[in-house]
Amino acid sequence: MKLDNRVALVTGAAKGMGRDICLTLAREGADLALAAREIAPLEALKGEIEKLGRRALVVPCDVTDEAAVQRMVTKTTETFGRIDILVNTAGVTGPIETPVQEIRVEDFRFVLEANIVGTFLPTKHVLPGMIARKYGKVVNISGTSGLRGYKYRAAYSSSKWALRGFTRTVALEAGPHNVNVNALHPGIVAGDRMDKLCREKAKKRGWTPAQVHQEYVNEMALRRVTVSQDVANAVLFLVSDESKNMTGQSMTVDGGWDV
């Protein structure tokens, strides 16, 4: 298995792509620390991982709270002895189909706090152990909104562009210590978030959600929407030794939307 006896900490693990990332890493041999704010889905995921013969630890955490992040990292390290892999999946979408002049400052700050600070803090507290052991893999889940402008999504796009800069900078700092740091940019991913996005856009435009969905599909070279397993497969590549000489890079999984 590609991750035999590795230890991974995944934030935003409770649902959607976070859940599929965790299961994929477990199938490849990793033990998992599962972080999110909701405990019930984490406990359910823990049971699924243990059925695969791997260990799992539930560590409820608000990744924008530094004390909570410190506790999460400490508990994971005490339980498993180390953290080899960090996947920063936690994030929010923020205002949808909203011109910049109509975005409330508190909503803009909320998105930046969740998506940027919520990636910075786990990285800050996991990285020292990786540097000490001269091994580590960090993957930051960004998005195609961090590759180009995204009209009426100023807060979200700004946060994803910031993640690209953060990823490249940390890669430069951590690289001499054999720590890889990369960003993964999913496009629209099928699930609750995409459904909400289509509903909100449809409401603002006077369209149906199906029309919004089809607009996205028509913009994709492959004419199919990314699913969370597609994202999980890309994460597996970035945290395995198959990508050992990649760092500071942006990998896109979007069906050809940003081509």
PADRENMI-891408 format. One line per 8 residues: for each residue x, y, z of C-alpha. Coordinates in nm, 3 decimals. Last residue first. Layout:
PADRENMI-891408
X Y Z | ...
***
This chain:
PADRENMI-891408
-0.839 2.524 -1.976 | -0.993 2.615 -1.641 | -1.305 2.400 -1.671 | -1.113 2.094 -1.795 | -1.286 1.835 -1.582 | -1.184 2.027 -1.271 | -0.890 1.861 -1.100 | -0.605 2.113 -1.096
-0.265 2.057 -0.933 | -0.086 2.370 -0.810 | 0.281 2.330 -0.718 | 0.502 2.444 -0.433 | 0.650 2.096 -0.417 | 0.682 1.801 -0.650 | 0.986 1.573 -0.628 | 0.829 1.308 -0.403
0.507 1.290 -0.606 | 0.498 0.908 -0.633 | 0.612 0.898 -0.269 | 0.251 0.945 -0.164 | 0.086 1.258 -0.027 | 0.036 1.427 -0.366 | -0.087 1.109 -0.538 | -0.337 1.037 -0.261
-0.462 1.396 -0.282 | -0.530 1.345 -0.654 | -0.732 1.030 -0.583 | -0.929 1.213 -0.314 | -1.019 1.491 -0.557 | -1.153 1.245 -0.813 | -1.335 1.069 -0.527 | -1.510 1.398 -0.447
-1.676 1.409 -0.787 | -1.577 1.642 -1.071 | -1.856 1.735 -1.311 | -1.858 1.605 -1.666 | -1.838 1.769 -2.005 | -1.471 1.670 -2.048 | -1.370 2.017 -2.165 | -1.584 2.179 -1.898
-1.773 2.502 -1.977 | -2.086 2.312 -2.088 | -2.095 2.135 -1.753 | -2.100 2.465 -1.564 | -2.385 2.599 -1.776 | -2.569 2.271 -1.727 | -2.566 2.317 -1.351 | -2.697 2.673 -1.384
-2.980 2.551 -1.608 | -3.063 2.269 -1.365 | -3.080 2.518 -1.078 | -3.356 2.700 -1.272 | -3.296 3.057 -1.386 | -3.415 3.392 -1.251 | -3.056 3.509 -1.225 | -3.030 3.563 -0.847
-3.238 3.256 -0.765 | -3.051 3.038 -1.014 | -2.717 3.145 -0.871 | -2.829 3.057 -0.519 | -2.975 2.720 -0.624 | -2.668 2.627 -0.832 | -2.432 2.717 -0.548 | -2.641 2.522 -0.298
-2.633 2.212 -0.520 | -2.258 2.254 -0.568 | -2.208 2.272 -0.194 | -2.430 1.970 -0.124 | -2.252 1.742 -0.369 | -2.078 1.734 -0.706 | -1.749 1.923 -0.706 | -1.704 2.246 -0.903
-1.335 2.274 -0.981 | -1.076 2.124 -0.751 | -0.744 2.304 -0.706 | -0.490 2.104 -0.507 | -0.205 2.295 -0.348 | 0.136 2.151 -0.265 | 0.381 2.139 0.026 | 0.650 1.871 0.030
0.870 1.841 0.340 | 1.225 1.712 0.291 | 1.376 1.966 0.537 | 1.521 2.189 0.262 | 1.168 2.207 0.117 | 1.002 2.351 0.427 | 1.073 2.721 0.370 | 1.029 2.720 -0.007
0.718 2.504 0.016 | 0.580 2.737 0.283 | 0.602 3.026 0.035 | 0.445 2.835 -0.252 | 0.154 2.714 -0.041 | 0.086 3.055 0.114 | 0.085 3.221 -0.225 | -0.159 2.965 -0.363
-0.373 2.990 -0.049 | -0.401 3.365 -0.102 | -0.549 3.307 -0.447 | -0.806 3.080 -0.281 | -0.900 3.342 -0.023 | -0.941 3.614 -0.284 | -1.161 3.388 -0.496 | -1.392 3.318 -0.203
-1.426 3.681 -0.100 | -1.466 3.815 -0.454 | -1.727 3.560 -0.571 | -1.937 3.783 -0.803 | -1.705 3.720 -1.100 | -1.432 3.461 -1.046 | -1.086 3.575 -1.148 | -0.840 3.302 -1.235
-0.630 3.030 -1.071 | -0.744 3.064 -0.709 | -1.108 3.027 -0.813 | -0.997 2.689 -0.950 | -0.988 2.574 -0.591 | -0.768 2.546 -0.281 | -0.727 2.227 -0.082 | -0.386 2.257 0.082
-0.175 1.942 0.078 | 0.115 1.898 0.321 | 0.349 1.600 0.306 | 0.623 1.548 0.562 | 0.967 1.408 0.634 | 1.286 1.538 0.791 | 1.178 1.419 1.137 | 1.236 1.759 1.300
1.089 1.938 0.999 | 0.776 1.723 1.012 | 0.737 1.789 1.385 | 0.776 2.165 1.335 | 0.525 2.164 1.044 | 0.219 2.043 1.234 | 0.160 2.360 1.438 | 0.203 2.620 1.164
0.029 2.405 0.903 | -0.275 2.358 1.127 | -0.283 2.738 1.185 | -0.227 2.855 0.827 | -0.507 2.652 0.671 | -0.785 2.783 0.894 | -0.621 3.128 0.879 | -0.667 3.120 0.502
-1.002 2.953 0.434 | -1.189 3.015 0.757 | -1.053 3.359 0.841 | -1.064 3.482 0.481 | -1.424 3.366 0.443 | -1.533 3.522 0.773 | -1.358 3.849 0.688 | -1.557 3.884 0.365
-1.882 3.803 0.546 | -1.806 4.061 0.818 | -1.726 4.321 0.551 | -2.067 4.274 0.392 | -2.048 4.202 0.021 | -2.262 4.438 -0.189 | -1.979 4.640 -0.345 | -1.804 4.316 -0.443
-2.100 4.199 -0.652 | -2.276 3.893 -0.503 | -2.343 3.572 -0.697 | -2.253 3.366 -0.389 | -2.127 3.503 -0.057 | -1.897 3.267 0.136 | -1.785 2.922 0.022 | -1.630 2.784 0.341
-1.316 2.582 0.421 | -1.168 2.277 0.588 | -0.960 2.057 0.356 | -0.610 2.113 0.490 | -0.449 1.772 0.436 | -0.154 1.709 0.669 | 0.061 1.398 0.629 | 0.337 1.245 0.839
0.202 1.335 1.184 | 0.385 1.172 1.475 | 0.357 0.938 1.774 | 0.007 0.813 1.692 | -0.191 0.902 2.003 | 0.036 1.169 2.156 | 0.091 1.327 1.815 | -0.281 1.339 1.741
-0.360 1.482 2.084 | -0.091 1.751 2.049 | -0.203 1.847 1.698 | -0.567 1.882 1.799 | -0.480 2.068 2.122 | -0.269 2.317 1.926 | -0.553 2.361 1.678 | -0.796 2.433 1.960
-0.560 2.694 2.108 | -0.519 2.852 1.764 | -0.892 2.885 1.695 | -0.952 2.923 1.319 | -0.930 2.544 1.274 | -1.236 2.487 1.494 | -1.163 2.137 1.615 | -1.316 1.802 1.700
-1.035 1.541 1.716 | -1.171 1.195 1.634 | -0.891 0.939 1.609 | -0.877 0.656 1.357 | -0.677 0.336 1.340 | -0.675 0.124 1.026 | -0.822 -0.220 0.959 | -1.069 -0.108 0.692
-1.350 -0.153 0.945 | -1.162 0.100 1.159 | -1.199 0.355 0.880 | -1.575 0.309 0.860 | -1.614 0.343 1.237 | -1.407 0.663 1.242 | -1.631 0.801 0.967 | -1.937 0.756 1.188
-1.757 0.926 1.477 | -1.659 1.214 1.251 | -2.018 1.248 1.130 | -2.136 1.285 1.492 | -1.862 1.526 1.610 | -1.929 1.834 1.398 | -1.649 2.094 1.412 | -1.403 1.905 1.195
-1.086 1.699 1.241 | -1.024 1.329 1.179 | -0.684 1.191 1.277 | -0.616 0.900 1.044 | -0.398 0.589 1.021 | -0.273 0.537 0.667 | -0.261 0.206 0.478 | -0.381 0.281 0.124
-0.744 0.214 0.213 | -0.706 0.465 0.496 | -0.588 0.737 0.256 | -0.892 0.678 0.036 | -1.130 0.679 0.333 | -0.990 1.008 0.460 | -1.003 1.177 0.119 | -1.360 1.056 0.074
-1.465 1.219 0.402 | -1.290 1.544 0.323 | -1.446 1.549 -0.025 | -1.796 1.555 0.116 | -1.835 1.535 0.491 | -1.666 1.513 0.830 | -1.300 1.552 0.740 | -1.278 1.931 0.720
-0.926 1.891 0.853 | -0.727 1.577 0.773 | -0.436 1.455 0.987 | -0.249 1.164 0.832 | -0.024 0.902 0.992 | 0.174 0.669 0.764 | 0.192 0.298 0.847 | 0.154 0.188 0.482
0.078 0.489 0.268 | 0.117 0.351 -0.084 | 0.000 0.000 0.000
***
